[in-house]
């Protein structure tokens, strides 16, 4: 996988909410078609506008034409969200966003992803995350079994932390 040198990372701004929502919805539809729809597109935009952006450190990846290619959100020690536009996969953009969150962390991160999301699981495992717990889906809105991953700068699974929302 070649890294796309035309990609620029920057802190997300409130005016990015609509484009972040489009990336989020397109990514989930393409990668996770089995998930039930639990929120309307309008509710998702409201959540991104009023909860995600003001409550997390969020970065966006932009292409050379300025379009949003993906985003990642860090909430304390939790990688809360990492989504890419479906046409932006396998270009190193997810790695750039993940590295930014690692750099901004205190040397450890946790995240959750769905057990069936084998592509995401392989991505995180390639980047040093270790599966430390499995859930039956009762803790998330989609009722989909998930897995808790941890990463530490020292390269070992860390204890503690809270659940995340990376899908």
C-alpha positions in Angstrom: 0.0 0.0 0.0 1.6 3.3 -1.1 1.0 6.3 1.1 -0.8 9.2 -0.7 1.5 12.2 -0.5 -1.3 14.6 -1.7 -3.2 14.0 1.6 -3.2 16.7 4.3 -4.3 16.2 7.9 -5.8 19.1 9.9 -8.0 19.6 12.9 -11.7 19.3 12.2 -13.8 22.5 12.4 -17.5 22.9 13.0 -18.1 23.6 9.4 -16.8 20.1 8.5 -19.8 18.4 10.2 -21.8 17.8 7.0 -18.9 16.4 5.0 -17.8 14.2 8.0 -21.3 12.9 8.2 -21.3 12.0 4.5 -18.0 10.1 5.0 -19.3 8.4 8.1 -22.6 7.3 6.4 -20.9 6.2 3.1 -18.2 4.2 4.9 -20.7 2.4 7.1 -22.9 1.6 4.2 -20.0 0.2 2.1 -18.1 -1.7 4.8 -20.9 -2.7 7.2 -24.0 -3.4 5.1 -25.3 -5.8 7.6 -25.8 -3.2 10.3 -29.3 -2.1 11.2 -30.0 1.6 10.7 -30.6 3.0 14.2 -30.4 6.7 13.5 -31.6 8.9 10.6 -29.0 10.8 8.5 -30.3 14.0 10.2 -29.8 12.6 13.7 -26.3 11.4 12.7 -25.5 15.0 11.5 -26.8 16.3 14.8 -24.6 13.9 16.8 -21.5 14.8 14.8 -22.3 18.5 15.1 -23.3 18.7 18.7 -21.5 15.8 20.4 -18.6 14.4 18.4 -16.9 17.6 17.2 -17.2 19.6 20.4 -16.4 16.6 22.6 -13.4 15.0 20.9 -10.2 15.8 19.2 -11.0 15.2 15.6 -8.8 15.3 12.5 -9.7 15.2 8.9 -7.8 14.0 5.9 -8.1 16.1 2.8 -7.1 15.4 -0.7 -5.3 17.8 -3.0 -8.7 19.1 -4.2 -9.8 19.8 -0.6 -12.4 17.0 -0.4 -12.6 15.1 2.9 -11.2 11.6 2.5 -11.6 10.5 6.1 -11.6 11.4 9.8 -10.5 10.2 13.2 -11.7 11.2 16.6 -9.8 10.8 19.9 -11.8 10.9 23.2 -9.3 10.7 26.0 -7.5 7.4 25.6 -10.2 6.1 23.2 -10.0 6.1 19.4 -13.6 6.9 19.2 -14.1 7.0 15.4 -12.0 6.3 12.3 -13.8 6.3 8.9 -12.7 6.7 5.3 -14.6 7.5 2.2 -15.0 4.1 0.4 -13.0 5.4 -2.6 -10.1 6.3 -0.4 -9.2 2.9 0.9 -5.7 1.3 0.5 -4.0 4.7 0.1 -2.4 5.0 3.5 -5.0 7.5 4.7 -6.2 5.4 7.6 -2.6 4.9 8.7 -2.0 8.6 8.6 -5.1 9.3 10.8 -4.3 6.5 13.2 -0.7 7.7 13.6 -2.0 11.2 14.4 -4.2 9.8 17.1 -1.3 7.7 18.5 0.9 10.8 18.5 -1.8 12.8 20.4 -2.4 10.0 22.9 -0.7 9.6 26.2 0.9 6.4 24.9 -2.1 4.1 24.9 -5.4 3.8 23.1 -8.4 1.6 23.2 -11.1 1.1 20.6 -14.0 -1.2 19.7 -14.9 -2.6 16.4 -17.5 -5.1 15.3 -16.3 -8.7 15.3 -17.5 -9.2 11.8 -15.5 -6.2 10.5 -12.5 -8.3 9.5 -10.9 -5.5 7.4 -10.9 -3.1 10.4 -9.7 -5.8 12.7 -6.8 -6.7 10.4 -5.9 -3.0 10.0 -5.7 -2.4 13.8 -3.8 -5.6 14.4 -1.3 -4.6 11.7 -0.8 -1.4 13.7 -0.1 -3.0 17.0 -3.5 -3.2 18.6 -4.3 -6.4 20.6 -7.8 -7.8 21.1 -8.4 -8.0 24.9 -12.2 -8.6 25.2 -15.2 -9.7 23.2 -18.8 -8.6 23.7 -22.1 -10.2 22.6 -23.4 -6.9 21.3 -25.5 -6.0 24.3 -23.4 -2.9 24.9 -24.0 -1.2 21.5 -27.0 0.2 19.7 -26.7 -2.1 16.8 -26.7 -5.2 19.0 -23.7 -6.4 17.0 -20.9 -8.4 18.8 -17.8 -6.3 19.1 -14.2 -6.6 20.2 -12.2 -4.3 22.4 -8.6 -3.6 21.2 -5.8 -1.9 23.1 -2.5 -0.4 22.0 0.4 1.0 24.0 3.5 2.8 22.8 5.4 0.1 24.7 3.7 -2.5 22.4 1.7 -4.4 24.9 -2.0 -4.5 25.7 -2.9 -2.0 28.4 -5.6 -2.5 31.1 -8.4 -0.1 32.0 -10.2 2.2 29.6 -13.8 2.5 28.5 -15.7 1.3 25.5 -15.3 3.0 22.1 -17.3 3.4 18.9 -14.9 2.7 16.1 -16.7 0.4 13.6 
